[in-house]
Amino acid sequence: MNSLSVNSPTPQHSRKMILPPLPQEIWLEIMQFATYVHQHHSLAPLDPFTQCRVSSNVMAINTPSLSIRTKLSLLLVCRSWRKIAVQIFYNYLVIRSPSRAEGLLAVLERSSLGPPQDRLSHGQWTRHIEIYTHTRHAGGLQYLKTLFRILQMCPTLRMLSGHWDHPLPSEFLDAISRKFGPTLQGLYWNDRRAGVWPKTTVASPQFLGSFIGLRVLDLSSYGGNSGIENTTITVPNVQNLIMSNSIPGIVVATVLELPALRTLTLKTHPGIEAAPTDLLVQFLTAHGASLTSVDIHSPSLEPNPTDSYLGRGAIDYFRPDIFLQNNLCPNLETITFPTSAPLLSHKNNHPLRRIGLRGVRADTMYPDKDSNTKKHLMSFDSDRFPKLEVIRTVGFLVDADTDGFIKDVFIWWVQKFEKQDVDFLDGEGVLWAYTDPAQ
């Protein structure tokens, strides 16, 4: 006879909720979104007119350290997730020292020793490799050999970032250009420190021109040779060029032929000898006709710990009006520059369509206060820029500011430019206005 009484409650068995299986492609999209960091996936700076969102979640914006932690967590969930997450884990690799290079090479070699159907190593997922040479023994030949063996195991590499503190042998550069010349799409080359040695690096326009598939070329920290003798070096597909106030980068960009160039980004490195204005004019004489967008960054946006030896000194800003005068950039449609940059000349008359201002703060927007922001905004009028359509405060979001009067102040500027048929937008792309007609 059953020992349980008739009135005793029957045990309740908990039911596990089984979620419907998702295709691996959807899981991959979710994981990529959760770990996305822009500079890991592209060497081209983010378009300043990209819409920013007000975030109410402190975890909403990924950082490199947070991204790698999330990737490690995804790898440990289960086998099926690990098979997907390994693709994003090896997508971006940073090599900071010879010991890390040896460890990474060992992992890549072990991953290629599996069954025949999985014979490719984890390097098949790598799209971007960033190399540093500031540690001990990083200037040795053995380190370069290890680096090249790693590069050989990454057949689908598309972006290479190199921070070279020591002179590089020509054989190493020749091997890189032969291996990735047709396929590399983004190149950042920082060999400015190598110039402090008695022997300088052998990087040259010929080396840069060997990468015929480049879309993005970053010469902001280039310090190699820049002279060529009666030779035309063409990099046919470069659309985005990044330069700085460093002289070697501007010189080598001037001598290169860049028929597909459209976007120019300019960075300001404090504490170095700034390129003279005449040098920039020579560059624009050669390439200005093809430019449609120029983005001048604020110096504060470019922290670079590896260049701390350069010190800090007076900042010589790029003058925005150089790009708007003498028909140097007749097809320019968009220009972005910091509020701390020199004011535009009153002689400018250019068919610009969009202007972006970096570094805008609420306290500098009040019409009754004297500030560079106010002076810049007052200088934008339809007589000087007859085709102007949009003015945007890049990175400044009205809804995220704590100033209690900023909405009224911003709307004052909106109404001012509305009379000229120009939209004045904040960093979120919002055209602020009063909703109640009584207001």
N, C-alpha and C positions, 0 to 999 in steps of 0.2 A: 504494500500500500504506500502511496506517495506520502511522505512526511509533511509536505506543505499543506497548510489549511486552505480551505476554499476561499476565504476572504483575504489571504495574503497577497500583496501586490506582486505582479509578475515582473521579473527583471527587465529593464529597458536597455536595449542594445543601441549604442550610439552609431549613427550612420555617418560614414565619411563622405564628404562632398567631393566627388571626382570631377575635376574641371575638364571640359572638352579639350582634346589635344590641339595645339596650334601648329601650323606648318613651321619648319625651321626658319624659313625666310622672315616670318613675322617676329619670332623670338630674336633673330639677329637684329632686326630693325629696333626692337625695344631696347636691347642691350647697347646698341650703338648710340641711341638717344640718351641713355642713362649715363654713358661714359664720355660723351662728346666734349672735346676741347678743340677750339677752332685751329690754334696754331699747330696742333698735331696732325691735322688733316689737310692743311693748306698753308703754303708760304705767303700767299697773297693776303694782305691785311683785309680785315672786314670792311665792307663798303660802309662809309660813314652815314649813308642814308638808309641803312638797314634799320627797321623799326626795333626800338628797345621796349621792353615791357617792364612795368612796375612789378617787382617780385615781393610776395608776402611770405615766401619760404626761404629760409636761410640756406637750404640745401639745393636751391634751384639752379645756381650757377656752378658749374663744375670747375675745379682747379686741377692742375696736373697731379697733385698728391691725392686728392679725393678721387680722381678718375682711376688711378692705379689701384687704390684700395677697393673700389667697387669691382674692378676687373678681377682682382684676386678672390673676392667673395663669390663672384659668379662661377669661377672655376671650381669652387669647392661644394657647390650645391648638389650636383648629381652628375652621372656620366653623360647623360644626354645634353645637359647644359654645358658641361665641360667641352664637349665636342664643338659646340657653337661658340662658346666664349673664347676658345683658344685663337679664333680668327681675329678678334679684336684685341686680344692680349699682345699678340706679336705684330699688330699693325704698325705701331710706332715704337721704335727702340732707341734708347739713349745709352751711349757708351762713354763712360766718364773716366775710365782708367784701364791700364793693361790687364789688371786682375779681372775686372768685369768683362773685358773683351774675351779673355780666355774662358771664363765661365759661360758666357753666351755661346761661344763657338762650340764648347763641349755639349751644351744642350741641343743646339741645332744639329750637330753630328749624330747624337743619340736618337733624335727624333726621325732621322732618315734611315734607321736600321731596322724598321718594322717590316711587316709583310709587303710583298711586291706592290699591292694596290695602294699602300700608304708610303711608298718609298720617298716621296717628296718630304723635305723637312718642314719644320714650322716656318722657315724663312719664306715659304710660298705666300704667306699672308702679309709679309712686311711691305709697306708702302713708303714709309718715311724712317730714315735713320739719322740721328743727330750725334756727332762725334765731338768730344772734348779732348784736349791734349795738355791740360794744365797740371797734371799730377806727375809724380816722380816716374822716371823711365818712359814717359809718354813721347819723348822725342827720339826714342830708339828705333832701329830698323825692325826689330822683332815685333813691336807694337803695330807698325804699318803692315807687316806681313799678316798678322792676325786679323787686322781690320779688313784687308782685302779678301781673306778667306771667308769672312763673314759676308762681305758684299757679294761674293760669288754664290753664296747659298741663298741669296734673296733675288731670284730672277725677275720678280715683278716690282722691284723697287722703282718708285716714281719721284721721290723727293730726297735730297741729300743736303744736310746742314753740317758744315765743317767749321770748327773753331781751332785754328792751327796756330800754336804758339811757337813752333819751330819750323825751320826751312824744310821744304819737302823735296825729295829727289824727283827728277824729271821722270824716272821710270814709274814711280807710283802714280803720277798724274796721267801719264800716257796709258797706263793700265785702266784707270778709271774712265778715261774718255773713250777708250776702245770698248769697254764693257757696257757703258751706259749712254754713250753718245746718241744713239737713235731713240732711246726710250725714256730718258730722264725728263721730267716735266717741270720740276722745281729745283733751284739751286741757290743755297745761301753759302757764301764763301767769305769767311772772316780770317784773314791772315795778316791783320794789321800788326799784331805783336811780333810776327816773324821778322819784321823789318828792323827790330832792335838788335838782331844778331849780325855778325860781320857778313855772313852770306844771306842774301835775300831769297825769298821764295821765287820759284820759277813760274808761278801762275801768270798767265799772259792772255791777251785777246785771242790768240790762236787756241788756247786751252778752252776758253769760254765758248768760242765759236764751234768747237767740236760737238757740243750738245745741241744738235739740230732740232730736237723735239721739245726744247724748253718752252714753257708757257709763262713761268714766273722766274725772274732773275733778281736776286737780292745782292746788291753791291754796296750796301750801306757801311760795311766794315772791310771792304776790299782794300788790300794794301800791296798787291802784286805789281808786276810790270804793266805799263800802259802804252808803250810806244810800239808802233809797227812801221815797217818800211815798204812803201809802195805796194801794200797788200790790202785787199778789201775783205774784211771779215764780216760775214752775214749770219745773224741768228734769226732765222726766218719766222719763227712762230711766237716770239716773246710778246705777250700782250700786257703784262704787268711788270713794271720796273721799279725797284726800291733803291733809292740812293740816300746819301746823307750829306752833311757839310764837309765831308772828307774829300780831299783833292783827288787821290788816285781813282776813286770810284766814278767821279764825274768825268775824269779824263778818259778812262777806258770806255765808259758808256758813250762818249762823244764819237770815238773812232769806230765803234761797232755800227753796223747797219742793222736797223730794227724796223723792218717794213710793216710789221703787224702791231707795233706799239700803240696802246690806247690809254693806259692808266699809269700815272707817275705818282709814287709816294715818296715824300721827302722827310727824313728824320734829322733831328738836330742832336749831335753828340757834344755835350759841354766839355770844355777843357782841351779841345784839339784845335789845330790851326784850321780856321774856316776857309772854305774855297772862296776866292774873290768872285764878285758879281759877273765880271767879264767871262769867267769860265762857265758859269751857268748860262749866260747868253749864247756862248758858242754851242753848248749842248742843245739849247732850244732852236738855234738856227739850223741844226742838223736834224732834229726830231720833233720840233714843236708843231709842225703842220699836221702830224698824225695824232696828237694828243686830244682826247676828249674829256679827260678827268685828271685833276691834280689835287692831291691830298697832302697838306703840310701838317705834320704831327707836332704836338707840343713836346718840349724836351722832357717833361715829367712823365710822359707816356712810355719812355724808352729806358727803363732801368736795366742795366747790363752789368752784373757783378764781375764778369770776366774782364771788363774794361776799367775797373776801379783804379788801376795804376795810372790812368791818364789824368786823374785829379779833377777838380772842378774849377771852372773859371767863368769869365763873362760869356754870356750866350749871344751869339750873332745869329739872329733870326733870318730866315728866308723872307724876302720881301714879296708879298703876294702880287703886287702890281707889276712885277717883272713879266708875269705870264699874260698880262692884259694890255701890253703896250707894243707898239711898232710891228703889229701883225706877226709876232713870234708864234702865237698859238691861235690861228684864225678859227679853228674848229673846236676850240675848248667850250664845253657846255657846263661843266661842273668844277667848282673850286672850293676847297675846304681849308681853313687855316685857323690858328688859335687867336683868341682875343688879345693876347699879348704881342702879336705880330705888329709891325709898323702899319699905319693907316694907308689906305689906298690913295693914290694920287688923284687929284681933281681932274687931271687931264685924261683919265681913263674913259674910254667909250668902247664897250665890248659887248657882243651879242651873247652874253652868258645866260643860262637858263636856271641854274641852281647855285646857291651859295650856302655853305655850311660853316658854322662858327663853333670851334672847340673851346672848352674852358669857361663856358658861361656859368655865372653864379647869380643867385637871386638878388643879392645886394648890389650887383653891378648893373641891373636892368632898370632901376628906377630912373625915370626921365628927368627928375630934378636933381640927380646926383651925377657928378662928373666921374666918368670911368671910360676905359678903353672900349668896353662893350657898347656903351651908349654911342661913342664916337663912330665905331664901325657901323652900327645900325643906322645912324643918321646919314652915313655916306652912301647908303644903298638907295638909289632913286632911279626912276624910269628914264630920266634924261641920259644918265650915264650908262644904264643897262636896259635898253629898250625891250629886250626879249626876256627879262627876268620873270620867272614864274614862282620859284620857291626859295624861301630863306628858312634855314633849319638850325636849331640850337642842338648841335651834336652832343649826345650824352647827358643833356639836361632835361629832366622830366618834371613837368609842373606838378603832376599828381604825387610825386615822391618827395617834394620839397616841403620843409616845415615852416617856411615863411607864410604867415597868415594872409598877407596881401599879394602874394605872387600871382594868383590867378587874375586879379584886377590889373596888375601891372602888365602881365603878359597880354591880356586882352586889349590893353591900351595900344601896344605895339601891333597887335593883329589888326585893329581898326585903322591904324595909321597906314599900314601897307595895303590894306584892303582898298583904299582909295587909289592905289597904283596898280590894282589887279594883280597883286602878289600875295601868295599864301605864306603866312608866318607860322611855322610849325615847331613844336617842341621835339625832343628826341624820340618820343613815342609816335610821332607823326600825327599828333592831334592838333586840329585847328580850334583853339578855344574861343568860346563865344558865350554871351549871356543867353540863357534859355527863357527867362521871363522878360517880355517886352517892357514891363514897367521898370526893369533895372536898366 
